[in-house]
Amino acid sequence: MIDYGKLAGQKICNLVPYKPGKPVKELERELGISNSVKLASNENPLGCSPKALQAINDFLPEISRYPFGDAYYLREVVAKHYDVSGEKLLFGTGSNEIIELAIRTFLSDDEHVLSPAPSFSVYGIIAQAAGKSCKWVPVQKNFKFDFDALAGAIEDKTRMVFLSNPNNPTGEYFTQAELENFMAKVPEDVIVIMDEAYVEYIDAEDFADSLPLLKKYKNIFIMRTFSKAYGLASARVGYVIACEEAIDMINRVRQPFNTNMFAQVAAKAAMEDQEHLSTVIKMNKDGKEYLYSEFEKLGLEYVPTQANFILVKVGNGEKVFNDLLKEGVIVRYLGPGLAEWIRVSVGITKENETFIEKLKVVLNK
Ligand SMILES: Cc1ncc(COP(=O)(O)O)c(C=O)c1O
């Protein structure tokens, strides 16, 4: 009999698959309920720009054709938006694919990546799936990154550092001064990937502005996505901005048609509709302020966020997560490292109100 575990090897056997938030329909089927609320995957509850939907619709008859391998028109719009050369851009099937491409392109077998912990678990999963590893460096007690420890953890075999800013799952952020100090300590052959999946939501004035650093550092990559504020999670489109030489190398590894055409036309239309984006950001700001004030009334500690989710301390995180599920509210429990917390995505007003109402029920408040 074939032993597939043996064929895959120990590193694959040890992998724990990423557990996405339950889709609403699945929960409703399981519990026989309706009107449930999903605040688990940091999606945009308002949806994407209507212009993006129209663009997908208009493109449907072209489904029999292969997509533009170089994402030509989307590249033009993103390059203009950031005032960077199109040659500094590369698109992927979500920023998850960018993480994978960067690791596959630049890490040799005995090298590893580094990330603060807690952070986006996918860095470790992808590194391990590619036969490499991820070293995690704990954040400080207040959830701020420990940049001294991170710089100290860089060894000869460290090839890449992932910095999620704002950080998922805490919503915490770091400043320009912190980033510049850190970059000054990073050897030039260690790539620093700024994972800015939630950057459109930020409002802190001292939030690190990574784009100007592209001119100074060839080892900085800026990774962003259309999955969050632009509301195109299902289209799967993310991108990286880096120096031309790095992009050229990743491009050799990238599959020729990795970003599908519906994703390309939708993302282009979404970026061109900055008015819709402003509405989304305003809704998120109002939603997070409502949630902050409700948490304060309930006497619950929370981490002020720069993103579209909030980490809130509820006691037994796993129990509250499960009890909320039974009430038809899906949030995120983040495991033993954050045992007392849950992470809740900011929803539309009605969803936020339902979450608070059900949270009071499960906490008996
Ligand atoms: C910090 C962070 N980076 C990257 C991603 C991946 O996003 P996508 O692959 O949808 O672009 C996510 C998704 O939740 C995230 O939270």
The ligand as a MOL file (V3000), in Angstrom:
LIG
                    3D

  0  0  0     0  0            999 V3000
M  V30 BEGIN CTAB
M  V30 COUNTS 16 16 0 0 0
M  V30 BEGIN ATOM
M  V30 1 C -1.8880 40.0990 7.0380 0
M  V30 2 C -2.4670 39.4030 5.8470 0
M  V30 3 N -1.7000 39.2530 4.7650 0
M  V30 4 C -2.1550 38.6510 3.6700 0
M  V30 5 C -3.4450 38.1540 3.6120 0
M  V30 6 C -3.8700 37.4140 2.3820 0
M  V30 7 O -4.7720 38.0820 1.6380 0
M  V30 8 P -5.1080 37.6970 0.1380 0
M  V30 9 O -4.3770 36.4410 -0.2320 0
M  V30 10 O -6.5680 37.5350 0.1000 0
M  V30 11 O -4.6170 38.8650 -0.6740 0
M  V30 12 C -4.2890 38.2800 4.7070 0
M  V30 13 C -5.6400 37.7250 4.6760 0
M  V30 14 O -6.3460 37.5900 5.6340 0
M  V30 15 C -3.7790 38.9310 5.8680 0
M  V30 16 O -4.5340 39.0760 6.9640 0
M  V30 END ATOM
M  V30 BEGIN BOND
M  V30 1 1 1 2
M  V30 2 1 2 3
M  V30 3 2 2 15
M  V30 4 2 3 4
M  V30 5 1 4 5
M  V30 6 1 5 6
M  V30 7 2 5 12
M  V30 8 1 6 7
M  V30 9 1 7 8
M  V30 10 2 8 9
M  V30 11 1 8 10
M  V30 12 1 8 11
M  V30 13 1 12 13
M  V30 14 1 12 15
M  V30 15 2 13 14
M  V30 16 1 15 16
M  V30 END BOND
M  V30 END CTAB
M  END
